[in-house]
Amino acid sequence: MNIKFYENNEKRLIGVTLKDDSFGEENNMALHVCKNEAHIIENRQQLAALLQADLSNFVCANQTHSANFFRVEKSDIGKGATDKSTAIANTDALYTYEPNIVISSFTADCVPVLFYSEKSDVIGAVHSGWQGTVKEISLKLFQHLKQAENCDLHHVKVIIGPAISQEKFEVDSDVQEKFQTLGYADEYIYWNDQTHKYHIDNQLTVKKQCVLAGVPEENISIDPLCTFKSGNGFSYRQDRETGRHLSFIMRKES
């Protein structure tokens, strides 16, 4: 299975699944966009086996491009793993303190954000498409962790996963204005005279939100893989019927 690992050690598993022709529906991991749910469950089972986890320990959300986040408790383990109707409803960010469970985010051009603390047990995954970014989902989640969960963001590490590049993320003024209204995204926007489109770097805007919340810039890494240009990427802009990557994070505890 085509997987990129960001961490694979005795403490954590962090990574993202990539397109792979040798698996059903090119290794699509999303039950909400598939031709046959059995293919997706089989792909997820293969992923679980590689992670030495059980699919029943996955937690998935029904993503709606919201700024909603959800704390996953023991009673939520397994939701959305094999049945999309049981997924955490209307949520685009999940976090948990529970060990040995796989927190996930599904993307195809949108920005996946994976994070953990080196001082506490919190881990999480965020889905930030452009709509989630202009709603400031990452900023709001990290502010919540700081204020409600007493999480010291100086010890948080963030991985911003594969997404559509600024070169390929072309938008009209309606979207550009929403980013400009944020007040801190201007440097991540440029105008293309040839295409008469604005180009926005969603990854760098999300990174800025993490920094504004209090995560040190040096604690944030960005995957440069463009889901539009790479043969390993699922791109909704290229193909409305495309599959989804699954970005994952699991904290190990024996």
DRENVEXBA-812624 format. One record per residue: residue in three letters; chain; z, y, x of N, C-alpha, C in turn. Coordinates in Angstrom, 2 decimals, m for minus. Each point is the difference from the previous one (the first is absolute). Last residue first. Layout:
DRENVEXBA-812624
MARBA	ALA	A	Z	Y	X	Z	Y	X	Z	Y	X
...
//
This chain:
DRENVEXBA-812624
MARBA	SER	A	25.45	0.75	1.29	0.22	m1.45	m0.09	1.28	m0.31	m0.79
MARBA	GLU	A	m3.84	4.10	m0.04	1.43	m0.25	0.17	0.26	m1.47	m0.20
MARBA	LYS	A	m4.28	4.12	0.32	0.49	m1.38	0.14	1.51	m0.02	0.16
MARBA	ARG	A	m3.76	3.37	m2.47	1.08	m0.01	0.96	0.61	m1.40	0.03
MARBA	MET	A	m5.10	2.06	m1.42	1.11	m0.90	m0.30	1.04	0.11	1.11
MARBA	ILE	A	m5.01	2.26	m2.21	1.13	0.14	0.93	1.12	m0.92	m0.48
MARBA	PHE	A	m5.80	1.30	m0.81	1.25	m0.72	m0.25	1.06	0.33	1.04
MARBA	SER	A	m5.21	1.11	m2.60	0.87	0.39	1.11	1.39	m0.55	m0.31
MARBA	LEU	A	m5.08	m1.34	m1.77	1.43	m0.04	m0.28	0.72	0.39	1.28
MARBA	HIS	A	m5.23	1.06	m2.19	0.87	m0.43	1.09	1.42	m0.12	m0.54
MARBA	ARG	A	m4.37	m0.48	m3.25	1.06	0.84	0.54	0.66	m0.66	1.21
MARBA	GLY	A	m5.25	m0.10	m2.69	1.35	m0.55	0.00	1.00	0.97	0.60
MARBA	THR	A	m4.71	1.54	m2.60	0.55	m0.58	1.23	1.42	m0.53	m0.18
MARBA	GLU	A	m3.45	2.38	m2.93	0.48	m1.35	m0.32	0.72	m0.66	1.17
MARBA	ARG	A	m2.13	4.34	0.22	1.03	0.10	m1.04	0.60	m1.35	m0.36
MARBA	ASP	A	m2.28	1.84	4.59	m0.22	m1.05	m0.99	1.14	0.01	m1.01
MARBA	GLN	A	m0.33	3.30	3.47	m1.26	m0.71	0.25	m0.35	m0.94	m1.14
MARBA	ARG	A	4.06	2.35	m0.06	m1.08	1.00	m0.02	m1.35	m0.65	0.20
MARBA	TYR	A	3.97	m2.53	0.35	m0.30	0.28	m1.40	m1.14	1.02	m0.10
MARBA	SER	A	1.17	m3.54	4.03	m0.17	1.42	m0.31	m0.42	0.19	m1.44
MARBA	PHE	A	2.15	m3.66	4.06	m0.37	0.11	m1.42	m0.06	1.49	m0.33
MARBA	GLY	A	m0.60	m2.27	5.13	0.65	0.80	m1.02	m0.54	m0.20	m1.41
MARBA	ASN	A	m1.40	m1.71	4.53	1.26	m0.63	m0.39	0.66	0.66	m1.20
MARBA	GLY	A	m3.99	1.60	2.18	m0.32	m1.24	m0.70	1.23	m0.77	m0.43
MARBA	SER	A	m0.17	5.47	0.67	0.27	m1.28	0.66	m0.43	m1.18	m0.86
MARBA	LYS	A	m0.25	4.70	m1.43	m0.95	m0.29	1.08	0.15	m1.40	0.60
MARBA	PHE	A	2.91	1.65	m3.57	m1.39	0.21	m0.43	m0.98	m0.48	1.06
MARBA	THR	A	4.71	m0.01	0.76	m0.35	m1.05	m0.96	m1.42	0.13	m0.52
MARBA	CYS	A	2.21	1.47	4.81	m0.54	0.62	m1.22	m0.48	m1.10	m0.94
MARBA	LEU	A	3.77	0.22	4.26	m1.07	m0.74	m0.67	m0.40	0.70	m1.30
MARBA	PRO	A	3.61	1.25	3.24	m1.25	0.75	m0.09	m1.12	m0.72	m0.76
MARBA	ASP	A	5.64	0.14	m0.27	m1.08	m0.95	0.28	m1.33	0.73	m0.18
MARBA	ILE	A	4.96	2.15	1.28	m1.12	m0.03	m0.96	m1.05	m1.00	0.46
MARBA	SER	A	5.74	1.34	0.64	m1.28	m0.42	0.58	m1.05	m0.10	m1.10
MARBA	ILE	A	5.25	2.35	1.10	m1.08	m0.29	m0.96	m1.27	m0.40	0.75
MARBA	ASN	A	4.23	1.67	1.87	0.32	m1.28	m0.65	m1.11	m0.46	m0.95
MARBA	GLU	A	0.08	4.24	2.37	m0.21	m1.07	0.97	0.31	m1.38	m0.56
MARBA	GLU	A	0.79	3.99	m2.56	m1.44	m0.24	0.16	m0.27	m1.16	0.95
MARBA	PRO	A	4.53	0.24	m2.96	m0.55	0.57	1.24	m1.47	m0.38	0.18
MARBA	VAL	A	2.40	0.59	m4.80	m0.33	m1.08	0.94	m0.58	0.62	1.27
MARBA	GLY	A	1.27	2.51	m4.05	0.99	m0.16	1.06	m0.24	m1.16	0.95
MARBA	ALA	A	m2.62	2.22	m3.77	1.19	m0.64	m0.57	1.09	m0.18	1.05
MARBA	LEU	A	m4.25	1.67	1.24	0.71	1.00	m0.79	1.28	m0.56	m0.61
MARBA	VAL	A	m2.87	m2.96	2.28	0.65	0.91	0.94	0.80	1.06	m0.75
MARBA	CYS	A	m2.64	m2.94	m2.53	1.10	m0.74	0.62	0.80	0.90	0.94
MARBA	GLN	A	m3.89	1.76	m1.89	1.04	m0.14	m1.02	1.21	m0.76	0.56
MARBA	LYS	A	m3.84	0.39	2.68	0.68	1.29	m0.10	1.13	m0.08	m1.02
MARBA	LYS	A	m2.83	m3.72	0.37	0.86	0.12	1.18	0.81	1.29	m0.06
MARBA	VAL	A	m3.27	m0.59	m3.26	1.15	m0.86	m0.25	0.98	0.06	1.18
MARBA	THR	A	m4.02	2.22	0.54	0.78	0.70	m1.02	1.25	m0.81	m0.34
MARBA	LEU	A	m3.12	m1.90	2.91	0.76	1.05	0.67	0.82	0.83	m0.99
MARBA	GLN	A	m2.82	m3.40	m1.74	1.02	m0.59	0.86	0.86	1.07	0.67
MARBA	ASN	A	m3.78	1.23	m2.62	1.15	m0.40	m0.83	1.12	m0.59	0.86
MARBA	ASP	A	m4.12	3.45	0.83	0.66	m1.09	0.71	1.28	m0.34	m0.76
MARBA	ILE	A	m4.88	2.34	m1.71	1.46	0.07	0.11	0.53	m1.22	0.76
MARBA	HIS	A	m4.71	3.25	m1.25	0.46	m1.25	0.58	1.50	0.13	0.27
MARBA	TYR	A	m4.02	2.46	m3.42	1.19	0.11	0.85	0.35	m1.39	0.52
MARBA	LYS	A	m5.10	1.71	m1.41	1.23	m0.71	m0.39	1.13	0.40	0.95
MARBA	HIS	A	m4.99	0.80	0.12	0.69	0.87	m0.96	1.21	m0.70	m0.61
MARBA	THR	A	m3.17	m1.45	3.56	0.23	m0.78	m1.23	0.60	0.85	m1.12
MARBA	GLN	A	m1.05	2.01	4.22	m1.16	m0.83	m0.32	0.18	m0.74	m1.32
MARBA	ASP	A	3.46	2.75	1.99	m1.11	0.82	m0.52	m1.19	m0.84	m0.45
MARBA	ASN	A	5.36	m1.09	0.22	m1.25	m0.47	0.60	m1.17	0.75	m0.64
MARBA	TRP	A	5.66	0.85	0.82	m1.17	0.13	m0.87	m1.24	m0.44	0.75
MARBA	TYR	A	5.55	m1.44	0.55	m1.12	0.82	0.49	m1.16	m0.07	m0.99
MARBA	ILE	A	5.78	m1.22	0.79	m1.16	0.17	m0.89	m1.10	0.77	0.73
MARBA	TYR	A	4.60	m0.80	1.46	m0.57	m1.34	m0.15	m1.22	0.01	m0.93
MARBA	GLU	A	2.77	3.84	0.97	m0.53	m0.42	1.29	m0.63	m1.39	m0.06
MARBA	ASP	A	2.21	1.92	m3.86	m1.24	0.72	0.35	m0.63	m0.51	1.30
MARBA	ALA	A	4.24	m1.27	m2.50	m1.09	m0.94	0.26	m1.29	0.68	0.47
MARBA	TYR	A	4.47	1.75	m1.65	0.09	m0.47	1.38	m1.16	m0.91	0.39
MARBA	GLY	A	0.81	2.06	m4.41	0.48	1.02	0.91	0.09	m0.42	1.45
MARBA	LEU	A	m1.47	m1.89	m4.62	1.18	m0.55	0.66	0.60	1.00	0.99
MARBA	THR	A	m4.15	0.76	m2.31	1.20	0.46	m0.71	1.28	m0.54	0.64
MARBA	GLN	A	m4.30	m1.46	1.45	0.31	1.34	0.51	1.28	0.54	m0.63
MARBA	PHE	A	m1.76	m4.11	m1.55	0.57	m0.14	1.35	0.43	1.36	0.54
MARBA	LYS	A	m2.21	0.01	m4.08	1.30	m0.68	m0.17	0.69	m0.20	1.35
MARBA	GLU	A	m4.38	1.76	m0.11	0.98	1.00	m0.46	1.39	m0.63	m0.17
MARBA	GLN	A	m3.69	m2.80	1.08	0.36	0.86	1.14	1.08	1.00	m0.41
MARBA	VAL	A	m1.96	m2.67	m3.35	0.95	m0.75	0.82	0.49	0.84	1.17
MARBA	ASP	A	m3.24	1.94	m2.73	1.14	m0.31	m0.87	1.09	m0.76	0.78
MARBA	SER	A	m4.31	1.21	1.93	1.05	1.02	0.06	1.21	m0.34	m0.85
MARBA	ASP	A	m2.86	m4.13	1.78	m0.40	1.32	m0.50	1.22	0.92	m0.04
MARBA	VAL	A	m0.83	m4.29	3.54	0.49	0.40	m1.32	m0.57	1.35	m0.39
MARBA	GLU	A	m0.10	m4.55	3.82	m0.65	1.21	m0.47	0.47	0.33	m1.41
MARBA	PHE	A	1.12	m3.31	4.24	0.70	0.42	m1.21	m0.52	1.37	m0.42
MARBA	LYS	A	m1.44	m2.28	4.03	m0.56	m0.64	m1.20	0.68	0.42	m1.30
MARBA	GLU	A	1.37	1.69	4.35	m1.46	0.08	0.01	m0.61	m0.50	m1.31
MARBA	GLN	A	4.65	m0.46	0.89	m0.36	1.34	m0.43	m1.52	0.15	m0.08
MARBA	SER	A	1.78	m4.96	m0.59	0.10	1.06	1.00	m0.39	1.34	m0.60
MARBA	ILE	A	2.30	m4.42	m2.47	m1.28	0.67	0.19	0.20	1.18	0.95
MARBA	ALA	A	3.40	m3.87	0.77	m0.40	0.76	m1.18	m1.37	0.61	0.26
MARBA	PRO	A	4.38	m3.38	2.28	m1.42	0.31	m0.12	m0.32	0.72	m1.31
MARBA	GLY	A	5.13	0.49	1.44	m1.00	m1.04	0.18	m1.43	0.46	m0.21
MARBA	ILE	A	4.98	1.87	1.76	m1.00	0.40	m0.99	m1.22	m0.88	0.23
MARBA	ILE	A	5.46	m0.38	1.27	m1.36	m0.40	0.35	m0.91	0.39	m1.15
MARBA	VAL	A	5.29	1.39	1.93	m1.03	m0.01	m1.04	m1.32	m0.45	0.60
MARBA	LYS	A	5.84	0.13	0.83	m1.33	m0.16	0.60	m1.02	m0.18	m1.12
MARBA	VAL	A	5.33	2.18	0.52	m1.05	m0.66	m0.79	m1.30	m0.03	0.79
MARBA	HIS	A	4.33	2.17	1.11	m0.10	m1.38	0.46	m1.08	m0.79	m0.76
MARBA	HIS	A	1.16	4.55	m0.97	m0.29	0.02	1.43	m0.20	m1.41	0.56
MARBA	LEU	A	1.39	0.99	m4.54	m1.44	m0.12	0.22	m0.38	0.08	1.47
MARBA	ASP	A	4.39	m1.67	m2.82	m0.29	0.92	1.09	m1.46	m0.17	0.41
MARBA	CYS	A	2.50	m1.02	m4.86	m0.81	m0.56	1.08	m0.29	1.09	1.03
MARBA	ASN	A	2.49	m0.29	m4.52	0.64	0.39	1.27	m0.71	m0.61	1.21
MARBA	GLU	A	m1.16	m0.09	m4.85	0.33	m1.24	0.71	0.68	0.27	1.35
MARBA	ALA	A	m1.46	3.55	m2.98	0.66	m0.97	m0.89	0.47	m1.25	0.72
MARBA	GLN	A	m2.24	3.62	2.42	1.02	0.59	m0.86	0.79	m1.04	m0.80
MARBA	LYS	A	m3.61	m1.26	3.01	0.95	0.83	0.74	1.17	0.44	m0.88
MARBA	LEU	A	m3.59	m2.38	m1.92	0.73	m0.89	0.90	1.07	0.78	0.77
MARBA	HIS	A	m2.91	2.47	m2.75	0.92	m0.82	m0.79	0.84	m0.91	0.90
MARBA	GLN	A	m3.42	2.50	1.98	1.08	0.89	m0.42	1.05	m0.76	m0.81
MARBA	PHE	A	m3.87	m2.30	1.16	0.88	0.17	1.16	1.12	0.99	m0.28
MARBA	LEU	A	m3.21	m0.71	m3.41	0.73	m1.24	0.27	0.95	0.19	1.17
MARBA	LYS	A	m2.88	3.56	m1.12	1.06	m0.18	m1.01	0.81	m1.27	0.26
MARBA	LEU	A	m3.75	0.92	2.78	1.02	1.02	0.18	1.17	m0.24	m0.95
MARBA	SER	A	m3.78	m2.70	m0.58	0.71	m0.34	1.23	1.14	0.98	0.27
MARBA	ILE	A	m2.85	0.79	m3.77	0.82	m1.20	m0.16	0.79	m0.33	1.26
MARBA	GLU	A	m2.93	3.96	m1.85	0.98	m0.06	1.10	0.92	m1.21	m0.08
MARBA	LYS	A	m4.04	1.64	m2.56	1.29	m0.08	m0.71	1.17	m0.18	0.97
MARBA	VAL	A	m4.37	0.06	1.64	0.22	1.34	m0.56	1.25	0.03	m0.89
MARBA	THR	A	m1.16	m4.16	1.90	0.28	0.96	1.06	0.25	1.39	m0.58
MARBA	GLY	A	m1.33	m3.51	m2.84	1.39	m0.17	0.42	0.38	1.00	1.07
MARBA	GLN	A	m4.46	m0.07	m1.33	0.83	0.48	m1.12	1.50	m0.13	0.33
MARBA	TRP	A	m3.26	m1.67	3.00	0.06	1.47	0.05	0.86	0.54	m1.13
MARBA	GLY	A	1.52	m4.68	1.40	m1.36	0.50	m0.13	0.05	1.52	m0.03
MARBA	SER	A	3.70	m3.57	1.44	m0.26	1.43	m0.16	m1.49	0.27	0.04
MARBA	HIS	A	4.21	m3.96	m0.23	m1.43	0.13	m0.27	m0.27	1.47	m0.29
MARBA	VAL	A	4.18	m2.82	2.80	m0.48	1.06	m0.88	m1.51	m0.12	m0.15
MARBA	ALA	A	4.81	m2.93	1.71	m1.46	0.11	0.01	m0.43	1.01	m1.06
MARBA	GLY	A	4.83	m1.77	3.11	m0.74	0.41	m1.18	m1.49	0.09	0.23
MARBA	ILE	A	5.69	m1.20	1.76	m1.43	m0.09	0.29	m0.75	0.45	m1.25
MARBA	VAL	A	5.50	m0.01	2.17	m1.04	0.40	m0.95	m1.40	m0.23	0.58
MARBA	ASP	A	4.67	m0.69	1.88	m0.85	m1.13	m0.36	m1.17	0.37	m0.91
MARBA	SER	A	2.39	3.12	4.00	0.41	m0.61	m1.27	m1.00	m1.09	m0.34
MARBA	LYS	A	m0.55	2.37	4.02	1.46	0.06	m0.12	0.54	m0.57	m1.30
MARBA	GLU	A	m4.68	0.52	1.33	0.59	m0.76	1.11	1.52	m0.04	m0.09
MARBA	SER	A	m3.85	0.42	m4.06	0.99	0.72	0.78	0.55	m0.90	1.08
MARBA	TYR	A	m5.05	0.22	m2.67	1.29	m0.67	0.14	0.93	0.90	0.78
MARBA	PHE	A	m5.36	m0.25	m2.74	1.07	0.63	0.78	1.25	m0.88	0.03
MARBA	LEU	A	m5.70	0.94	m1.52	1.03	m1.01	0.19	1.10	0.60	0.86
MARBA	VAL	A	m4.57	1.55	m3.16	1.07	0.45	0.89	1.07	m1.08	0.04
MARBA	PRO	A	m5.62	0.82	m1.46	1.22	m0.79	m0.10	1.02	0.50	1.04
MARBA	VAL	A	m4.44	2.38	m2.61	0.84	m0.10	1.19	1.21	m0.89	m0.28
MARBA	CYS	A	m5.20	m0.27	m2.24	1.26	0.73	m0.10	0.86	m0.28	1.24
MARBA	ASP	A	m4.04	m2.37	m0.47	m0.25	1.41	0.35	1.28	0.84	m0.08
MARBA	ALA	A	0.55	m4.22	m1.88	m1.41	m0.10	0.37	m0.51	1.42	0.15
MARBA	THR	A	5.13	m3.05	m0.73	m0.86	1.17	0.22	m1.44	m0.40	0.27
MARBA	PHE	A	5.58	m1.58	m1.43	m1.42	m0.37	m0.09	m0.86	1.25	0.14
MARBA	SER	A	5.27	m1.90	1.50	m0.78	1.12	m0.53	m1.47	m0.41	0.04
MARBA	SER	A	5.45	m2.47	0.42	m1.45	0.14	0.17	m0.56	1.29	m0.57
MARBA	ILE	A	4.54	m3.33	1.95	m0.33	1.19	m0.79	m1.46	0.35	0.28
MARBA	VAL	A	3.13	m4.61	0.59	m1.21	0.71	0.43	m0.27	1.13	m0.99
MARBA	ILE	A	4.74	m2.70	1.73	m0.95	0.18	m1.10	m1.14	0.89	0.49
MARBA	ASN	A	4.11	m1.24	2.51	m0.88	m1.16	m0.21	m0.86	0.10	m1.25
MARBA	PRO	A	4.36	3.15	0.01	m0.73	m0.65	1.10	m0.95	m1.08	m0.51
MARBA	GLU	A	1.87	4.81	m2.37	0.08	m1.45	m0.03	m0.80	m0.61	1.16
MARBA	TYR	A	0.40	4.65	m1.46	0.94	m0.35	1.07	0.13	m1.52	0.11
MARBA	THR	A	m4.22	3.51	m1.91	1.05	m0.99	m0.24	0.92	m0.11	1.21
MARBA	TYR	A	m4.55	2.77	m2.83	0.86	m0.15	1.17	1.14	m0.94	m0.34
MARBA	LEU	A	m5.27	2.06	m1.79	1.11	m0.95	m0.12	0.85	0.06	1.25
MARBA	ALA	A	m4.09	2.97	m2.93	0.78	m0.19	1.23	1.17	m0.92	m0.30
MARBA	ASP	A	m3.13	1.33	m3.35	m0.88	0.03	1.16	0.75	m0.04	1.32
MARBA	THR	A	0.26	m1.19	m5.82	0.71	0.29	1.25	m0.97	m0.05	1.17
MARBA	ASN	A	0.03	m1.53	m4.99	m0.21	1.43	0.21	0.71	0.51	1.25
MARBA	ALA	A	1.67	m4.81	m1.13	m0.89	0.86	m0.78	m0.07	1.43	0.51
MARBA	ILE	A	0.69	m4.99	2.35	0.82	1.18	m0.26	m0.89	1.07	m0.63
MARBA	ALA	A	m1.57	m5.02	m0.80	0.13	0.96	1.11	0.89	1.17	m0.41
MARBA	THR	A	m1.58	m3.86	m2.69	1.40	0.10	0.38	0.24	0.99	1.14
MARBA	SER	A	m4.35	m1.10	m1.78	0.77	0.53	m1.13	1.49	0.15	0.33
MARBA	LYS	A	m3.31	m1.98	2.96	0.01	1.46	0.04	0.82	0.60	m1.13
MARBA	ASP	A	0.53	m4.69	2.70	m0.35	0.44	m1.36	0.11	1.51	m0.06
MARBA	THR	A	1.23	m2.54	3.86	m1.05	m0.89	m0.51	m0.50	0.41	m1.39
MARBA	ALA	A	3.09	2.79	2.48	m0.50	m0.86	1.08	m1.15	m0.89	m0.46
MARBA	GLY	A	2.88	3.35	m2.47	m1.38	0.30	0.35	m0.62	m0.93	1.02
MARBA	LYS	A	5.15	m0.10	m0.08	m0.76	0.72	m1.02	m1.39	0.37	0.52
MARBA	GLY	A	3.60	m2.23	2.53	m1.02	m0.81	m0.63	m0.84	0.73	m1.02
MARBA	ILE	A	4.84	1.80	1.06	m0.77	m0.81	0.95	m0.96	m0.92	m0.76
MARBA	ASP	A	3.43	3.08	m1.82	m1.42	0.36	m0.07	m0.88	m0.87	0.88
MARBA	SER	A	4.88	m0.20	m0.26	m0.54	m0.42	m1.30	m1.49	0.30	m0.14
MARBA	LYS	A	2.53	1.45	3.84	m0.20	m1.46	0.00	m0.66	m0.47	m1.28
MARBA	GLU	A	m1.09	4.99	1.02	1.25	m0.75	0.12	m0.31	m1.50	m0.04
MARBA	VAL	A	m2.71	5.02	1.00	m0.10	m1.42	m0.33	1.34	m0.69	0.28
MARBA	ARG	A	m1.62	5.24	m1.21	0.83	m0.79	0.90	0.01	m1.45	m0.47
MARBA	PHE	A	m3.80	4.10	m0.68	0.88	m0.99	m0.63	0.78	m0.75	1.07
MARBA	PHE	A	m3.47	4.76	m1.36	0.46	m1.01	0.96	1.10	m0.84	m0.64
MARBA	ASN	A	m4.37	3.79	m1.32	1.18	m0.78	m0.35	0.34	m1.01	1.09
MARBA	ALA	A	m3.68	3.34	m0.81	0.95	0.30	1.07	1.30	m0.75	m0.25
MARBA	SER	A	m5.24	m1.55	m1.44	1.12	0.84	m0.39	0.77	0.45	1.24
MARBA	HIS	A	m3.96	m3.11	m0.95	m0.22	1.30	0.66	1.06	1.01	m0.43
MARBA	THR	A	0.13	m4.72	m1.16	m0.66	0.89	m0.96	m0.30	1.38	0.57
MARBA	GLN	A	1.57	m5.71	0.98	m0.21	1.33	0.54	m0.83	0.86	m0.95
MARBA	ASN	A	3.33	m4.32	m0.13	m1.17	0.42	m0.77	m0.25	1.46	0.34
MARBA	ALA	A	2.51	m3.53	3.43	0.10	1.04	m1.02	m1.31	0.14	m0.76
MARBA	CYS	A	2.87	m4.14	2.97	m1.19	0.84	m0.15	0.21	0.99	m1.14
MARBA	VAL	A	2.60	m3.86	3.57	0.20	0.94	m1.10	m1.19	0.96	m0.02
MARBA	PHE	A	1.49	m5.33	2.08	m0.77	1.24	0.03	0.42	0.89	m1.18
MARBA	ASN	A	1.53	m4.56	0.92	0.81	1.07	0.59	m0.78	1.29	0.20
MARBA	SER	A	m1.88	m4.15	m1.61	1.00	0.40	m0.99	0.94	1.10	0.51
MARBA	LEU	A	m3.26	m2.14	2.79	m0.61	0.98	m0.88	0.98	0.49	m1.06
MARBA	ASP	A	1.73	m1.57	4.77	m0.44	m0.65	m1.23	m0.57	1.06	m0.91
MARBA	ALA	A	0.17	m0.31	5.64	0.73	0.45	m1.17	m0.49	m0.80	m1.19
MARBA	GLN	A	m1.73	0.37	4.65	1.12	m0.95	m0.12	0.96	0.48	m1.08
MARBA	LEU	A	m4.35	1.85	1.19	1.21	0.79	0.23	1.25	m0.86	m0.01
MARBA	LEU	A	m4.22	m1.94	m0.89	m0.10	0.60	1.33	1.25	0.81	0.36
MARBA	ALA	A	m0.34	m1.81	m4.34	0.17	m1.08	0.97	m0.05	0.55	1.43
MARBA	ALA	A	m0.91	2.96	m3.54	1.42	m0.37	0.02	0.26	m1.08	1.05
MARBA	LEU	A	m4.47	1.20	m0.81	0.72	1.06	0.70	1.47	m0.36	0.13
MARBA	GLN	A	m2.61	m2.84	m2.57	m0.37	m0.13	1.41	0.71	1.05	0.84
MARBA	GLN	A	0.47	0.29	m4.61	0.73	m1.17	0.49	m0.29	m0.24	1.48
MARBA	ARG	A	m2.40	3.35	m2.23	1.40	0.41	0.21	0.85	m1.16	0.53
MARBA	ASN	A	m4.46	m0.88	m1.20	0.04	0.89	1.17	1.43	0.42	0.33
MARBA	GLU	A	m0.66	m2.47	m3.94	m0.20	m0.85	1.18	0.03	0.83	1.28
MARBA	ILE	A	0.19	2.28	m4.04	1.26	m0.71	0.21	m0.11	m0.92	1.22
MARBA	ILE	A	m3.88	2.18	m1.36	0.96	0.97	0.53	1.33	m0.68	0.31
MARBA	HIS	A	m3.46	m2.47	m2.09	m0.37	0.33	1.38	1.05	0.90	0.63
MARBA	ALA	A	0.41	m1.05	m4.56	0.37	m1.15	0.83	m0.34	0.26	1.47
MARBA	GLU	A	m1.27	3.06	m3.47	1.38	0.16	0.46	0.44	m1.15	0.90
MARBA	ASN	A	m4.97	2.07	m0.74	0.74	m1.22	m0.35	1.41	0.09	0.58
MARBA	LYS	A	m2.92	3.66	0.33	m0.87	m0.80	m0.86	0.74	m1.23	m0.51
MARBA	CYS	A	2.33	4.92	1.30	m0.52	m1.25	0.57	m0.90	m0.69	m1.01
MARBA	VAL	A	3.73	4.02	0.35	m1.45	0.16	0.22	m0.53	m1.27	0.67
MARBA	HIS	A	4.55	0.26	m1.20	m0.51	0.93	m1.02	m1.49	0.31	0.20
MARBA	LEU	A	2.68	m2.83	2.96	m0.24	m0.66	m1.28	m0.62	0.94	m1.03
MARBA	ALA	A	m0.20	0.07	5.60	0.45	0.69	m1.22	m0.38	m0.73	m1.27
MARBA	MET	A	m1.10	m0.76	4.89	1.38	m0.35	m0.27	0.51	0.53	m1.34
MARBA	ASN	A	m4.86	m1.56	2.98	0.60	0.93	m0.97	1.40	m0.47	m0.36
MARBA	ASN	A	m3.45	m2.02	3.02	1.42	0.19	0.29	0.61	1.14	m0.83
MARBA	GLU	A	m4.50	m1.55	m0.66	0.10	0.69	1.30	1.44	0.35	0.36
MARBA	GLU	A	m1.21	m2.81	m3.76	m0.22	1.42	m0.28	0.28	0.88	1.22
MARBA	GLY	A	1.62	m4.60	1.15	m0.49	0.35	m1.34	m0.07	1.50	m0.20
MARBA	PHE	A	m0.41	m1.71	5.01	0.97	m0.18	m1.07	m0.58	0.49	m1.32
MARBA	SER	A	m2.24	0.34	4.24	0.34	m1.42	m0.10	1.04	m0.28	m1.07
MARBA	ASP	A	m1.63	4.44	1.35	m0.99	m0.74	m0.79	0.36	m1.47	m0.20
MARBA	ASP	A	3.04	4.51	0.71	m0.27	m1.25	0.71	m0.89	m0.86	m0.88
MARBA	LYS	A	2.85	5.21	0.61	m1.09	m0.75	m0.63	m0.34	m1.22	0.85
MARBA	LEU	A	4.96	1.68	0.56	m1.32	0.62	0.09	m1.03	m0.88	m0.69
MARBA	THR	A	5.79	1.08	0.07	m1.10	m0.96	m0.09	m1.32	0.77	0.02
MARBA	VAL	A	4.77	1.56	2.29	m0.92	0.22	m1.10	m1.07	m1.10	0.04
MARBA	GLY	A	5.53	1.01	1.93	m1.43	m0.08	0.25	m0.82	0.26	m1.24
MARBA	ILE	A	5.22	m1.40	2.32	m0.65	1.16	m0.59	m1.49	m0.10	0.30
MARBA	LEU	A	5.14	m2.67	0.44	m1.44	m0.24	m0.09	m0.61	1.19	m0.72
MARBA	ARG	A	4.96	m0.79	2.93	m0.86	0.48	m1.07	m1.41	m0.56	0.10
MARBA	LYS	A	3.81	m1.32	2.91	0.63	0.93	m0.94	m0.86	0.29	m1.23
MARBA	GLU	A	m1.26	m2.75	3.85	1.15	m0.67	m0.64	0.67	0.90	m1.04
MARBA	ASN	A	m5.19	0.90	0.91	1.08	m0.37	0.89	1.16	m0.60	m0.78
MARBA	ASN	A	m4.66	2.82	m0.39	0.11	m1.42	m0.32	1.04	m0.57	0.97
MARBA	GLU	A	m2.68	4.95	m1.76	1.17	m0.64	0.62	0.03	m1.45	m0.45
MARBA	TYR	A	m3.79	2.28	m0.94	0.58	1.14	0.71	1.30	m0.42	0.69
MARBA	PHE	A	m4.63	m2.88	m1.68	1.46	0.14	0.06	0.36	1.26	0.77
MARBA	LYS	A	m4.45	m1.97	m2.91	0.43	0.85	1.11	1.51	0.14	m0.09
MARBA	ILE	A	m3.73	m3.90	m1.89	1.20	0.82	m0.17	0.19	0.86	1.23
MARBA	ASN	A	m3.35	m3.97	m2.42	m0.13	1.24	0.76	1.17	0.93	m0.33
MARBA	MET	A	m0.22	m5.59	m0.07	0.00	1.20	m0.85	0.00	1.24	0.88
//
